[in-house]
Amino acid sequence: MCGLFFTRNAKLGADKLTALTAMLHHRGPDAQGVSAHREFFLGSVRLAILDLNPRANQPFFSHSRKHVITYNGEIFNYRELAAKYSLALRTSCDTELIIELFERRGEAMLNELNGMFAFVILNLETGAVFAARDRLGVKPLYIYEENGTLALASELAPLLELAGDAAIDDMGLRQYRKLRTFFNSRTLYKKIRFFPAAHFYKNGQFNRFWQLPLHDKEPPSDDALAELVKSAVAYRMISDVAVGCTLSGGLDSSIVTKLAAPADTWSVGLPDSNEFSWAKVVADTMPVTHHDIVIDEADFLATAKEMILKRREPLSVPNEVLLYTLSRAAREKNKVVLCGEGADELFFGYDRIFRWAAEQHTFDVADFDKHYSYGKNPDPEILEEALAPFIKAYKKPIDIVAAFFQIAHLHGLLRRLDNSSMMASVEMRAPFVDYRLVEAMAGVRFDYKMKNGVVKAPLKRIFGSLLPRPIVTRPKVGFPVPLARLFHCPEDRAFEAWTDFNLTTLGLRSG
């Protein structure tokens, strides 16, 4: 797990480019490396998770010395792939697997990777640049291209410094005001885009290597689904450092915690607004050391400002502050923490909007707005743009909403998960975004996922015996943050106040 910075044709000297790499230090405090080749510059900061030896530091050269890579992520099946292709690795890290497999298979190797990844590989002989990002966008990657300069980075800040232009993208700003995140590769800034998930970049062009399956299909058997979930958790326990789990006492984090059986579990909240009692219900059934992390209201607002200013972009939802606070505490014991994110998208945990979609015969954007949007201001153009890829690909409203949540909504969720944890030098891993699970559940009918009206029925049926009964029957709730109290406003103005706070902190007009 690392932070990467890459540029071509930059007009800055090596010292400045090294300083831009250092802006990502929080993502990888264990080592920093740079490598310059003619007009190319690769930078890396490393959070050592697999193979703690400096031999695994980056930028990393292939055996042949033909290629060099800077990479952020984890490939969980790297041992199997090394064995399959008889790769004699010098290290026990997945970075080496990627670059050697690329020399063997080219872009075809992307479909064999099970994990989360964003990387840039430079051909030292030809100057060809190859970059890729994982199927669902678990790991972030931003791109800036202008006047012959190409630059990619794990966060916005180095690219903003390189570009020297922080002009705001009006559509991106409107997306944030309406939907609290960004869609279709937009960011807050005109000249910087998200590198699209499930794509690779070659010969100056983006190419898709994975697509969410579109066809209707029968659900997996309970045994098959159970094995997939167990395998996804087991893969994400692969580490050379201690692994912990978030534990809110909700269904998803409780299942992951029970299957992972970590030594430490973590929960976070405000003094009078938290889920500590629910987390205790699960923790008391296990031989774990459970930690309740408390943040008061003054610290919450101060921490939020710190995060906004460091990232140079608004936070999506208040949960990011709690995730960062949890990660900062967990870092004392766990560089790696498993979480339950992604299950709601897979199993229709947002039951209000999925029930609505299942009842519709035609898709109505205005009605979707009422069920989904945080921002109360009408902006149909923004909604239509965010939904356009899914309305084009699907006919049934439930399929449109399911795909939107699995791809677009989840991308925003994963962005905040990575940003919040990596700011504290912690790698968050989400078993429910394993692409094998996503493919198994894509196209499965509504009444399987919500059988007899029971939310996440398959998970409760399969894993219910692992959990205390109150956890199985507990209604879904989000991270509790009393925004109205924090911002001294009515409840119906709480999220507008949160938006204003973020934009004002960045020096932007909130209205």
VOTORDO-255858 format. One line per field, with one value per residue (C-alpha): residue in three letters; x negated, y negated, z. Coordinates in Angstrom, 2 decimals, decimal comma. Last residue first. Layout:
<recs>
rest = ALA|...
px = X|...
py = Y|...
pz = Z|...
</recs>
This chain:
<recs>
rest = GLY|SER|ARG|LEU|GLY|LEU|THR|THR|LEU|ASN|PHE|ASP|THR|TRP|ALA|GLU|PHE|ALA|ARG|ASP|GLU|PRO|CYS|HIS|PHE|LEU|ARG|ALA|LEU|PRO|VAL|PRO|PHE|GLY|VAL|LYS|PRO|ARG|THR|VAL|ILE|PRO|ARG|PRO|LEU|LEU|SER|GLY|PHE|ILE|ARG|LYS|LEU|PRO|ALA|LYS|VAL|VAL|GLY|ASN|LYS|MET|LYS|TYR|ASP|PHE|ARG|VAL|GLY|ALA|MET|ALA|GLU|VAL|LEU|ARG|TYR|ASP|VAL|PHE|PRO|ALA|ARG|MET|GLU|VAL|SER|ALA|MET|MET|SER|SER|ASN|ASP|LEU|ARG|ARG|LEU|LEU|GLY|HIS|LEU|HIS|ALA|ILE|GLN|PHE|PHE|ALA|ALA|VAL|ILE|ASP|ILE|PRO|LYS|LYS|TYR|ALA|LYS|ILE|PHE|PRO|ALA|LEU|ALA|GLU|GLU|LEU|ILE|GLU|PRO|ASP|PRO|ASN|LYS|GLY|TYR|SER|TYR|HIS|LYS|ASP|PHE|ASP|ALA|VAL|ASP|PHE|THR|HIS|GLN|GLU|ALA|ALA|TRP|ARG|PHE|ILE|ARG|ASP|TYR|GLY|PHE|PHE|LEU|GLU|ASP|ALA|GLY|GLU|GLY|CYS|LEU|VAL|VAL|LYS|ASN|LYS|GLU|ARG|ALA|ALA|ARG|SER|LEU|THR|TYR|LEU|LEU|VAL|GLU|ASN|PRO|VAL|SER|LEU|PRO|GLU|ARG|ARG|LYS|LEU|ILE|MET|GLU|LYS|ALA|THR|ALA|LEU|PHE|ASP|ALA|GLU|ASP|ILE|VAL|ILE|ASP|HIS|HIS|THR|VAL|PRO|MET|THR|ASP|ALA|VAL|VAL|LYS|ALA|TRP|SER|PHE|GLU|ASN|SER|ASP|PRO|LEU|GLY|VAL|SER|TRP|THR|ASP|ALA|PRO|ALA|ALA|LEU|LYS|THR|VAL|ILE|SER|SER|ASP|LEU|GLY|GLY|SER|LEU|THR|CYS|GLY|VAL|ALA|VAL|ASP|SER|ILE|MET|ARG|TYR|ALA|VAL|ALA|SER|LYS|VAL|LEU|GLU|ALA|LEU|ALA|ASP|ASP|SER|PRO|PRO|GLU|LYS|ASP|HIS|LEU|PRO|LEU|GLN|TRP|PHE|ARG|ASN|PHE|GLN|GLY|ASN|LYS|TYR|PHE|HIS|ALA|ALA|PRO|PHE|PHE|ARG|ILE|LYS|LYS|TYR|LEU|THR|ARG|SER|ASN|PHE|PHE|THR|ARG|LEU|LYS|ARG|TYR|GLN|ARG|LEU|GLY|MET|ASP|ASP|ILE|ALA|ALA|ASP|GLY|ALA|LEU|GLU|LEU|LEU|PRO|ALA|LEU|GLU|SER|ALA|LEU|ALA|LEU|THR|GLY|ASN|GLU|GLU|TYR|ILE|TYR|LEU|PRO|LYS|VAL|GLY|LEU|ARG|ASP|ARG|ALA|ALA|PHE|VAL|ALA|GLY|THR|GLU|LEU|ASN|LEU|ILE|VAL|PHE|ALA|PHE|MET|GLY|ASN|LEU|GLU|ASN|LEU|MET|ALA|GLU|GLY|ARG|ARG|GLU|PHE|LEU|GLU|ILE|ILE|LEU|GLU|THR|ASP|CYS|SER|THR|ARG|LEU|ALA|LEU|SER|TYR|LYS|ALA|ALA|LEU|GLU|ARG|TYR|ASN|PHE|ILE|GLU|GLY|ASN|TYR|THR|ILE|VAL|HIS|LYS|ARG|SER|HIS|SER|PHE|PHE|PRO|GLN|ASN|ALA|ARG|PRO|ASN|LEU|ASP|LEU|ILE|ALA|LEU|ARG|VAL|SER|GLY|LEU|PHE|PHE|GLU|ARG|HIS|ALA|SER|VAL|GLY|GLN|ALA|ASP|PRO|GLY|ARG|HIS|HIS|LEU|MET|ALA|THR|LEU|ALA|THR|LEU|LYS|ASP|ALA|GLY|LEU|LYS|ALA|ASN|ARG|THR|PHE|PHE|LEU|GLY|CYS|MET
px = 24,38|21,36|18,89|15,49|12,60|11,94|13,28|16,33|16,98|16,84|18,87|21,52|21,92|22,33|24,90|26,84|26,66|28,19|30,89|33,81|32,57|32,73|29,40|26,78|23,99|22,90|26,42|27,91|25,03|25,55|23,32|24,58|22,74|25,59|28,42|29,75|32,40|31,18|32,60|29,29|27,40|30,01|29,64|25,95|23,98|22,46|25,87|27,03|24,30|26,20|29,76|28,80|26,46|29,05|31,86|30,01|33,22|36,11|39,19|40,05|36,73|34,81|31,75|33,62|36,74|34,67|33,36|29,69|28,26|24,96|24,62|21,96|20,08|19,88|18,80|16,01|15,06|14,24|16,05|17,60|14,15|13,38|9,76|8,66|4,93|3,85|1,39|3,76|4,48|4,72|7,83|9,88|8,89|9,42|12,88|13,91|13,03|14,61|17,96|17,77|17,01|19,82|22,37|21,15|20,57|22,67|25,16|25,77|25,93|28,65|30,56|30,67|31,47|34,35|35,66|35,81|34,30|30,56|27,44|28,53|30,19|26,98|24,55|26,90|27,41|24,75|25,58|29,32|28,82|26,66|29,09|32,02|30,67|33,34|31,88|32,58|29,02|28,75|30,20|31,49|35,22|36,53|34,05|35,15|38,66|37,33|35,32|38,33|37,58|40,49|42,25|41,49|42,03|38,48|37,08|39,04|37,94|34,34|34,66|36,01|33,88|30,46|29,12|29,74|27,44|24,44|24,65|25,27|22,42|19,83|18,26|17,97|14,46|11,01|8,12|4,45|1,68|3,06|1,82|1,08|2,67|6,06|6,23|5,59|7,86|10,78|10,34|10,07|13,22|15,06|14,10|15,12|18,50|19,37|20,19|18,44|15,46|14,59|11,33|7,88|6,86|4,91|7,41|10,43|8,83|7,69|11,10|12,84|10,45|11,26|14,99|14,85|12,43|14,95|17,78|16,02|14,31|14,46|12,71|14,17|11,54|12,27|9,61|10,84|11,61|15,14|18,76|18,28|17,11|20,48|22,70|19,97|20,31|23,99|23,27|20,61|22,85|22,34|23,97|23,59|19,81|19,24|18,39|15,81|15,50|12,43|11,63|8,36|7,02|8,80|11,29|11,63|14,92|16,54|15,22|16,45|19,91|20,05|18,94|21,82|24,61|24,08|22,37|20,03|16,91|13,92|11,47|7,78|4,82|1,27|-1,57|-2,91|0,49|3,03|6,22|7,88|7,72|9,44|12,29|12,95|12,66|15,23|17,61|17,17|17,55|20,80|22,12|21,36|22,95|26,04|26,41|25,64|28,48|29,96|29,11|30,22|27,62|25,60|22,32|20,38|17,69|13,96|10,96|12,03|9,50|8,28|6,02|2,60|0,86|2,11|4,26|6,14|9,72|11,87|12,10|11,76|8,71|10,45|9,99|7,85|7,94|11,34|11,16|13,79|13,42|15,15|14,53|18,20|19,40|18,34|19,52|22,01|24,93|26,41|23,72|20,99|22,36|22,78|19,12|18,12|20,28|18,71|15,19|13,14|9,87|7,01|4,21|0,53|0,78|-2,05|-0,76|2,76|1,35|-0,51|2,67|5,20|4,32|2,98|1,15|0,95|-0,75|-0,95|-2,45|-2,35|-0,36|2,10|2,96|3,78|4,88|6,15|5,97|7,77|7,77|11,11|12,06|14,45|12,45|8,96|7,00|4,43|1,44|-0,88|-3,37|-5,61|-9,04|-10,48|-13,39|-12,45|-8,89|-7,09|-4,46|-1,90|0,29|3,65|4,77|7,30|7,37|7,93|5,75|6,47|8,39|5,47|3,04|4,38|2,78|-0,62|-1,00|-4,65|-6,06|-2,89|-3,24|-6,72|-5,52|-2,48|-4,20|-7,01|-4,53|-2,80|-5,53|-7,39|-10,61|-12,97|-10,10|-10,67|-7,49|-6,20|-3,08|-0,56|-2,86|-3,24|0,49|1,33|-1,02|0,36|3,97|4,50|3,11|2,74|2,73|0,63|-2,03|-5,05|-6,57|-9,77|-10,19|-13,01|-15,30|-14,88|-14,11|-11,56|-12,35|-10,46|-9,83|-9,42|-10,45|-10,28|-14,03|-13,52|-12,24|-8,71|-7,47|-3,74|-2,31|-4,91|-3,21|-5,36|-5,75|-6,43|-7,70|-8,25|-9,67|-9,84|-11,51|-14,77|-14,41|-13,99|-13,35|-12,01|-11,63|-10,00|-9,82|-7,79|-5,55|-3,37|0,01|-0,92|-3,94|-1,80|-3,09|-6,54|-5,96|-5,52|-8,80|-10,56|-9,17|-10,50|-13,96|-13,99|-13,39|-10,07|-8,93|-7,15|-7,37|-6,07|-4,80|-4,20|-3,19|-2,18|-0,99|-1,48|0,00
py = -29,29|-27,97|-30,44|-28,81|-29,43|-25,75|-26,02|-27,81|-24,88|-22,31|-24,30|-25,19|-21,52|-20,57|-23,35|-22,02|-18,59|-19,88|-22,14|-19,74|-19,09|-22,77|-24,56|-24,96|-23,53|-20,74|-20,25|-19,88|-17,65|-15,09|-12,36|-8,77|-6,47|-5,01|-2,85|0,51|2,13|4,74|8,22|9,96|7,94|8,68|12,44|12,58|13,57|16,69|18,38|15,47|16,02|17,75|16,57|13,04|12,65|13,98|11,78|8,50|6,65|9,01|8,18|11,82|12,22|8,96|10,13|13,00|10,93|8,35|10,74|11,49|9,42|8,75|10,95|13,39|10,67|8,48|11,40|12,28|8,60|8,53|5,37|7,14|7,89|4,19|3,48|0,28|-0,42|-2,79|-5,68|-8,16|-10,05|-6,55|-5,80|-8,87|-9,06|-5,36|-5,22|-8,52|-7,28|-3,90|-5,55|-7,74|-4,75|-2,80|-5,38|-5,16|-1,42|0,78|-1,96|-2,94|0,72|1,50|-1,70|-1,01|2,66|1,80|-0,74|1,89|0,81|0,90|-0,31|-3,83|-4,55|-3,37|-5,55|-8,58|-8,46|-10,99|-13,24|-13,06|-13,91|-16,93|-18,21|-17,72|-20,28|-20,98|-22,09|-19,55|-18,23|-14,78|-13,08|-9,53|-8,99|-12,36|-12,51|-9,06|-10,50|-13,35|-10,92|-8,71|-5,15|-3,18|-0,14|-1,03|1,23|2,60|-0,95|-1,99|1,10|0,33|-3,29|-2,41|0,73|-0,82|2,62|3,86|6,89|5,87|2,10|2,46|4,96|2,54|1,42|4,01|3,15|4,74|2,79|2,92|0,90|2,14|1,49|-2,23|-2,83|-1,99|-5,41|-7,37|-5,00|-5,63|-9,40|-9,18|-7,08|-9,47|-12,48|-10,64|-9,85|-13,53|-13,00|-13,84|-15,78|-18,79|-19,05|-20,39|-17,14|-18,89|-21,72|-19,44|-17,03|-19,72|-21,40|-18,11|-17,53|-20,92|-20,29|-16,86|-18,03|-20,63|-18,09|-15,42|-12,35|-9,00|-5,81|-2,58|0,17|3,89|6,42|9,66|13,18|13,09|13,05|9,81|8,09|8,68|7,11|4,54|3,19|2,56|0,68|-1,43|-2,58|-6,32|-9,66|-10,70|-10,89|-11,13|-7,98|-5,38|-1,59|0,61|4,31|5,94|9,53|10,34|13,20|12,58|14,46|12,93|9,46|9,60|10,74|8,02|5,32|6,23|6,74|3,56|3,70|0,94|3,06|1,97|4,83|5,38|6,81|7,05|6,79|9,21|9,35|11,66|11,10|9,63|12,96|14,67|12,13|12,62|16,41|16,41|14,29|16,53|19,69|18,47|17,55|21,03|22,75|20,56|21,39|18,61|16,48|17,15|14,73|11,55|10,17|6,96|8,11|5,11|4,40|5,00|4,11|0,67|-1,21|-4,78|-6,21|-7,91|-4,85|-2,84|-3,78|-0,98|-0,99|0,71|-2,56|-5,80|-7,99|-10,73|-14,05|-17,15|-20,24|-21,63|-21,07|-19,76|-16,32|-14,74|-11,15|-10,40|-11,33|-13,36|-13,43|-15,12|-14,60|-18,06|-20,42|-18,01|-17,53|-21,30|-21,80|-19,18|-20,85|-24,23|-22,88|-25,14|-26,66|-25,42|-26,11|-25,64|-22,28|-20,76|-22,07|-20,91|-17,54|-17,12|-17,95|-15,80|-12,38|-9,04|-10,73|-10,84|-13,39|-13,89|-17,09|-17,56|-20,78|-19,51|-16,21|-15,69|-12,33|-11,18|-7,67|-6,28|-2,66|-0,90|-2,06|0,78|2,74|1,67|-1,16|-0,95|-2,77|-2,00|-4,59|-3,88|-5,54|-3,04|-1,46|-2,34|-1,09|-2,90|-1,19|-3,26|-1,75|-1,77|1,36|3,16|6,92|9,98|9,68|12,08|9,63|7,20|9,78|9,25|5,79|7,31|11,02|11,83|8,35|7,42|10,54|9,41|5,89|7,04|9,88|7,57|5,19|8,13|8,55|11,69|10,64|12,08|13,65|16,66|16,49|19,93|18,48|20,27|20,09|16,31|16,03|18,09|16,03|12,74|13,65|10,73|8,01|5,00|1,32|-1,60|-1,22|-2,88|-0,62|-0,32|1,63|3,02|3,76|7,46|8,44|5,63|2,42|1,10|-2,57|-1,50|0,43|4,24|4,71|2,50|5,63|5,44|8,00|7,27|4,36|1,57|-1,79|-3,20|-6,61|-6,53|-8,82|-8,26|-10,92|-10,82|-13,35|-11,37|-8,72|-9,83|-7,50|-8,44|-6,61|-7,25|-4,69|-3,79|-6,88|-5,79|-7,46|-10,20|-11,06|-12,00|-15,59|-13,98|-13,09|-16,78|-17,47|-14,91|-16,71|-20,02|-18,58|-16,86|-20,10|-21,31|-21,60|-18,25|-16,39|-13,14|-12,72|-10,06|-10,21|-7,21|-6,66|-3,27|0,00
pz = -2,35|-0,52|-2,01|-2,07|0,33|0,90|4,45|3,01|0,70|3,48|6,00|3,41|2,54|6,21|6,67|3,67|5,29|8,50|7,06|7,62|11,14|12,06|12,62|15,31|13,15|15,48|16,83|13,37|12,34|15,10|13,58|13,84|11,42|9,41|10,69|9,51|11,70|14,24|13,72|13,01|15,62|18,30|17,59|18,45|15,37|13,86|13,42|11,28|8,70|5,90|6,55|7,61|4,65|2,21|3,63|3,25|4,20|4,92|2,82|2,27|0,47|0,05|-1,90|-3,47|-4,16|-6,04|-8,69|-9,25|-12,11|-10,36|-7,25|-8,45|-10,34|-7,24|-5,09|-7,52|-7,72|-4,00|-2,87|0,13|1,55|2,20|3,14|4,87|4,81|7,58|7,30|9,04|5,81|4,33|6,40|5,54|1,88|1,27|2,85|1,27|-2,20|-1,54|-0,78|-3,86|-6,07|-4,40|-5,56|-9,15|-9,67|-7,39|-6,57|-10,19|-11,21|-8,65|-9,46|-13,19|-12,61|-10,27|-12,79|-15,58|-18,91|-18,47|-20,32|-21,32|-17,98|-16,32|-18,26|-17,93|-14,15|-13,15|-16,13|-15,45|-11,79|-12,60|-15,23|-12,84|-10,38|-7,74|-4,40|-1,67|-1,60|-0,09|-3,14|-3,13|-2,61|-3,76|-6,65|-7,84|-8,17|-10,28|-12,42|-13,20|-14,30|-15,70|-14,26|-10,64|-7,60|-7,51|-7,62|-4,53|-2,61|-3,62|-2,46|0,99|1,42|1,28|2,20|-1,33|-1,02|-3,11|-2,61|1,11|1,42|0,05|3,31|6,08|7,23|7,56|9,11|8,13|9,80|13,11|16,64|17,03|13,62|15,15|16,81|13,60|11,71|14,08|13,84|10,06|9,86|12,18|10,06|6,90|8,45|8,08|4,38|1,10|2,38|0,26|-1,69|-1,00|0,70|3,46|3,79|3,94|6,40|8,83|8,67|9,50|12,38|13,89|13,49|15,14|17,83|18,98|18,90|20,93|19,50|21,28|20,18|21,59|21,43|21,59|22,55|21,05|22,32|20,91|22,13|24,08|20,90|19,24|21,91|22,58|19,04|19,72|22,95|21,23|18,41|18,86|19,61|23,23|23,50|19,73|17,82|16,88|16,92|16,62|16,89|17,92|17,92|14,68|14,15|10,38|10,00|13,10|12,26|8,67|9,79|12,47|10,03|7,73|10,28|12,27|15,65|14,59|14,42|12,35|12,09|12,90|10,98|12,37|9,84|7,23|5,60|4,00|6,05|2,99|1,18|4,12|4,05|0,33|0,74|3,54|1,45|-1,59|0,48|2,00|-1,44|-2,79|0,20|0,02|-3,66|-6,10|-7,44|-10,88|-13,65|-15,37|-17,79|-17,47|-15,89|-14,53|-17,11|-16,99|-19,18|-20,43|-22,55|-22,05|-24,75|-24,77|-26,17|-23,20|-20,21|-18,45|-17,29|-14,63|-12,65|-14,57|-13,76|-11,83|-13,50|-13,00|-15,21|-14,29|-10,54|-8,11|-9,65|-12,63|-13,69|-14,47|-10,98|-7,96|-4,32|-2,01|-4,45|-5,06|-3,84|-4,90|-8,38|-8,73|-7,87|-10,42|-13,05|-12,28|-12,52|-10,25|-11,44|-9,27|-11,73|-10,99|-12,74|-10,72|-7,41|-8,23|-9,28|-5,99|-3,97|-5,80|-4,42|-5,64|-8,51|-12,29|-14,52|-18,28|-19,64|-23,41|-23,29|-20,67|-19,01|-15,33|-13,90|-10,51|-9,05|-6,04|-4,89|-4,57|-8,05|-8,81|-11,37|-10,34|-11,94|-14,73|-16,22|-19,12|-20,38|-23,37|-23,10|-25,60|-23,72|-20,13|-20,52|-17,70|-15,56|-13,64|-10,92|-9,19|-7,41|-5,28|-5,38|-7,48|-10,57|-13,42|-15,59|-15,44|-16,88|-20,39|-20,31|-21,07|-20,36|-19,57|-19,06|-17,18|-15,03|-14,03|-13,18|-11,23|-9,33|-8,22|-6,64|-4,92|-2,33|-1,31|-3,01|-5,62|-7,55|-9,80|-11,88|-12,80|-14,45|-12,23|-9,19|-9,39|-10,02|-6,94|-4,76|-6,06|-5,24|-2,84|-5,07|-2,78|-3,64|-4,82|-7,50|-9,07|-11,70|-13,74|-16,97|-19,14|-16,22|-17,18|-13,59|-13,43|-11,56|-8,54|-7,75|-5,01|-1,91|-1,90|-1,26|1,81|3,64|5,07|2,55|2,40|4,41|4,15|3,70|0,93|-0,67|-4,40|-7,13|-10,84|-13,16|-16,94|-19,27|-19,42|-16,73|-13,10|-10,14|-6,73|-3,44|-0,09|2,72|5,82|5,92|3,00|2,63|5,10|2,94|-0,09|-0,21|-0,32|-3,97|-4,74|-2,91|-5,10|-8,13|-6,81|-6,22|-9,62|-11,49|-12,84|-16,43|-16,33|-19,61|-18,10|-14,55|-11,96|-8,29|-6,22|-2,67|-1,09|0,00
</recs>
